Amino acid sequence: MTPRVPSKEFVKISGLILLGLALCSPACSPDKTPLDAALDGDGDGDADADAHDAGPDGGEGGAQDDGSAGDDGGLPDGGEADGTCDGGGDPGSDLWGWCPASGEYLGGDWKWRLRVTGAALYCGTFDESRTLEDELFKKSQLRIIPGDYPLPTVDGTYPFRLPLCLKYQAGQENPQLAGAGTLQATFTTYQGDLYFNFNLRQPLLAPSGAQWEFSLHLSGMMPPGGDTIALDGSHPDDCSGTPVVYVELLTCRGDCASWLDARVFDSCAFEDIPEGVHRLTFAGGDIEVGLRIGCSPASTEPGIFSRASGTLDGTAFDQRDYWRLIYNPAHHHFSRDAAVLFDTPIGPACGLKLEGLDPFCCRPLRPECYNECQSTLSLIDCDLGAIEKRDIESEAWEK
């Protein structure tokens, strides 16, 4: 019987299974079984753990003499986020002051490259099990430092460190690099196509000594003759109909096997996803809530609260700052809670909170829309606490 060609879903599910195995298995010596000659032209299977110069110019650079996996690489002492809402959702902004240099990479002189662009800024996503208050607390950003970072081309487990930095909410410590992690690489060839899975677990350390872990999963198919996987801050659309590289990025307090204080990261913009808008008028104002909701074969769809604009008691607002737009959906976004914090208070309100937004309702009812809306709108303090409810007069969802 002729086997089926693996689908995108098969690759994704296989990657998740391998991630689970990686999280549960201890590190072991690299298995240097060569792949096809097309993968490793000279068949050397070179996977030494020397540090490699991965400068932002994309060049390979030379191997450093002192970059053993156990070396701290002269990591910066770091600092903490200033805690201000500084428009950190802009992928073009400079690296934060505590970010490491690309030279903190540890790995080997391998054939493949992880190409990280200057746009590789990722934002913490929502989780349907949380409240809006939880979402505000867990807002985070991840920057992977621009550069070309070699990746292994044979099955095995390798010492590895990817230069990155994190920004958590004000009052929270930002975990920083702490030695080498472990990269598990597996490859499968099928009918001439080469499928890869990379699973990285990398230790992080907060200034107080609290331990964190960064987890990266990459899986997909390498095109014939290709040798580069790109990370550019974009969202891989699983339902685009074209092959994608599946990317999973998360940090966890302790280690990610326990999923404690887990924070998952995705695009800060979802630029390729059309924006849908909840439009509401209420006593004393109006608001538009922009949502970019992607696609998922099974689980709740990824997405982002992209903007909130409107008026409150005669004062206009237009908010697009990731740190001030808070969102939490129910399963598959069937119901949606959102909050916007203004740049400066309007009267007694730090912002507005909308609960129970329903994409299938309308207010007032119309012949083609007979599902009555149950949403509510409140003026809120800076901790999202309701201070005054306002009656909603009209409501509709436009995609």
Secondary structure as UniProt FT lines:
FT   HELIX           8..24
FT   TURN            37..39
FT   TURN            41..42
FT   STRAND          51..52
FT   TURN            56..57
FT   TURN            65..66
FT   TURN            69..70
FT   TURN            73..74
FT   TURN            88..89
FT   TURN            91..92
FT   TURN            97..98
FT   HELIX           102..104
FT   STRAND          112..116
FT   TURN            118..119
FT   STRAND          121..124
FT   TURN            128..129
FT   HELIX           132..137
FT   STRAND          140..144
FT   STRAND          147..151
FT   STRAND          156..161
FT   STRAND          164..168
FT   TURN            170..171
FT   STRAND          176..177
FT   STRAND          181..190
FT   TURN            191..192
FT   STRAND          193..205
FT   TURN            207..208
FT   STRAND          211..222
FT   TURN            224..225
FT   STRAND          228..231
FT   TURN            238..239
FT   STRAND          246..253
FT   TURN            256..261
FT   STRAND          263..267
FT   TURN            271..272
FT   STRAND          275..282
FT   TURN            283..284
FT   STRAND          285..293
FT   STRAND          303..312
FT   TURN            313..314
FT   STRAND          315..319
FT   HELIX           322..324
FT   STRAND          325..329
FT   HELIX           331..333
FT   STRAND          336..346
FT   TURN            347..348
FT   STRAND          349..357
FT   TURN            359..360
FT   STRAND          362..363
FT   TURN            367..368
FT   STRAND          376..380
FT   TURN            382..383
FT   STRAND          386..390
FT   STRAND          392..398
//
